[in-house]
Amino acid sequence: MSLNKSYWLFSRYNAFVGFILIILLLIMAVVGAIYTPYDPLKLDFHARLQSPSLSHFFGTDQLGRDVFSRILSATSVTATISILTVLFASTLGTVIGAISGYIGGRLDRIIMILMDALLAFPGILLALGIMAVIGPNKYGIVVALGLSYLPGVVRVIRGTVFSIKEKEYIEASVVTGNSEIYTILRHIIPNCFTPLTVISSAMLGGVLLSESALSFLGLGVPPPAPTWGGMLADGRQFMDIAPWLSIFPGMAISFALLGINLFGDALRDKLDPRMNQL
Amino acid sequence: MTVSNTKKNKLIEISGLDISFSKNEDKPLVVNSVNLTLEKGKMLGVVGESGSGKTMLALSLLGLLPPGGRITGGKIIFDGIDLANATQNQLAKFRGREIGMIFQEPMMSLNPSLKIGFQLKEGLLSHQDLNRKVAHRLCIEMLEKIRMKEPETCLNKYPHEFSGGMRQRIMIASVLLMNPRLLIADEPTTALDVLIQKEVMEIMVDVADHLGTTILMISHDLGLIAKYADNVAVMRKGIVVEKGKVDEVILKPKHIYTRELLASLPQRVSDASDCSEVAFSNPFIQIEGLKVQFESSSGLFSKAHIIKAVDGIDLNLPKGQTTAIVGESGSGKTTLGRAIMGLTKSQAGRVLLKGADITNLGKKMPKRLRKELQMVFQDPFSSLDPRMRISAIVGEGLRLQNKKSLVDSQCLIERTLAEVGLDASFKDRFPHELSGGQRQRVCIARAIIVKPEFIVADEPVSSLDVTVQSQILKLIKKLQEKYEFTYFFISHDVGVVEQIADNIAVMYRGRFVETGSRNEIFKKPTHPYTCRLLESVHQLSSNEAGGYQLSSRTVIRHEPPKGFIYDDEFDKSNNEFQSNSVQMISLGGTHYVACRPN
């Protein structure tokens, strides 16, 4: 009983911290898109590798660019890409999953084989391959990451649709004389929203990390546009003389992930209480 | 309670027990100052509808209240120890050894991955200092007591190899093996078919009697309690409204709620006149030789075998009347209803609606005909889309009727809701805010809003409480009188069928064994299966004094027509009847029985 109570308190505290971190992230993203103290792309060779100070909160990098401005700007790039990717994967995944689950049979088997084939590649490797074909630009990353996260969504939605399909209200819809498309849109997809929200919030953290990893490998948004992963990669060479170049982007990634995961867990507990026991 | 109560034959005394689920003082208690005494070796039945707190009462004896629930007052004295204030460690000593419990769902309460023998011995070995040989012997003895054939082989089998009734018997055995002084049975037979219900109850009472075990039986079924229990307590909203000896309570119910409960038991409304041959010659729906088969693959590599869910059914549904299908679960009655609606594909035979062939039309059925066929589903909790408001659910059928303005359809939705006894305030609610009975009313509203001629009702009342059940049945009847609906009523409950049906078909293993009008079936049941089915129901019938009496239906067994014998042998090994030459033989009027030439 008391254990239960402290668990709830803990969980609510978590949700609060996660929520604050996410709000902070969004504010940074919006601000970064509109205003930064310095031009994040402007080189200034007189001010190279300066340590954090009042004029440069997070210091400057090897080309004299303001790290704080670059992080702000990178936040908006990363947030846009992550959110677009999640939207892309969950929309496409819902459509494919719903069709696969509702129609079933041979079509379902073909779709699932394709998804299994996608799953067989490590996510980042798959994204790398797709990026190599599409070329490194913002939308290339969205498609590449989206496709590598697609199978997860498809599987969850398909499973949900399978169970909803057996519910009597679907038969009631058939008895009423509704078309199949109407039944899917009106009765099946709205009832997938709960698992979809849960999986999307879980996916967001993963996507953000993958995007940073791609940029770290130099396959994300092409330079000189700032990204957290790219900044981390650049800072690596100056680790011993200018550690702030790695610390601040690293902290940005960590706090963003922490916020998203805490909030995602809280959301899952709220929407899907059965998962609590896991 | 009873006068004869001396201190010695009390096993448990519950006094002033309060159970609460919220810290808020204003919220009603789930169990509210309950005083009960369990006499040694007797059975106390606790009756009440769902939500009356009867299960919570039982769970509190074991200290197993679900999270959030706690005992806020009162005492449970068992052997001088107050269980209400005992620590978990103290309670653990009572669980199993002193107090055993049987749950409702036999499919869930046995571990599917362990052999029966292991599960039986587990409790024995952990509670008592026995060596394995003795434990083994005790298990065998207990299995013999619950009338299991070949107890030795039983021990080496897994739960899935047994039917629901067998599993419940094994559960009873595993609990009684510990020789507890109190057995708590929470709706032990609710998940079982009537025929099996009777068997399980009799075994439970027999063995408990033999061992001198006291039973606390929780049930919503007053008939069952009346038949087996010694004492009864009627609960409502956490309060025991009436208690006493069973005979006294049902013979002279004092509390208004007890009377209500008794009055809502299914009873024959009136001796309606038999429907004439004329009605049959002009059927609304004709079913000819309908067969539905499913393929079931039992193992990964084993050959799929075919299950004949509906095996050659002929039936005429006369217009404006209620035709009921009665049979145990797995007899194919639901499949038959679904096949008529086109929700399940049939492999052979035809379904004719006013002469037009609608077999297997399913989703392709033209709107004009679709509108005529509606359905009310069994489970009101899964038949309403949880994300839609009531008005949207009820009004969905109007979408395809077109030519209706928004205002008109809102009016019609309100009118239809009023018709099923729900006021307009329900329009904007969501299904989860409604009770089971209200949901079922919404389901009925959804079916009747398009003014169909034919409604399939698949166990529409079997998941509802007795009092709600009778209200819904009355509603269904009332609507039929007003709109002359033709009903196809599927039920496993003989009492409900007797109350509502004009014509009855008894279904067994995919075939009809007997068909006829209500009077023909109930007054002159002929087929052995029909007789067994009718005998299994304990009826409480009202007497002149305003009380009730328990009466088992006495069935006079009739000989089959000359030159024929009943085909009662069902070969379970290959799911086939012995013979394929079964015919429906007329017994006069509209009464037919299945038998085969001798």
Interface residues (C-beta under 8 A of the other chain):
Chain A: M1 N4 K167 E168 Y169 E171 A172 S173 V174 V175 T176 G177 N178 S179 E180 R186 H187 P190 N191 F193
Chain B: P67 R70 M341 L343 G362 K363 M365 K367 R370 K371 L373 Q374 M375 F377 Q378 D379 S382 S383 L384 D385 P386 R387 M388 E396 G397 R399 L400 C443 R446 V450
